[in-house]
């Protein structure tokens, strides 16, 4: 997922756009407060725990032939070979 730039979205109305540009050029734009999102520590720990287990559990479940097929597909995708 791409992160959006930190620039504020400009208005479509020409008068509002002109005011926004002049405010920005003269340094009169009010600072926008950044909402800080606090993460639940228990949820973070649980997500990390699942992430640590996931790859190993999946690899253990697959047969060697299936793992080889997945690895070959990943290599083709990565290096651009059809």
Secondary structure as GFF3:
##gff-version 3
##sequence-region A 1 82
A	DSSP	alpha_helix	14	26	.	.	.	ID=ss1
A	DSSP	alpha_helix	41	61	.	.	.	ID=ss2
A	DSSP	alpha_helix	64	79	.	.	.	ID=ss3
###
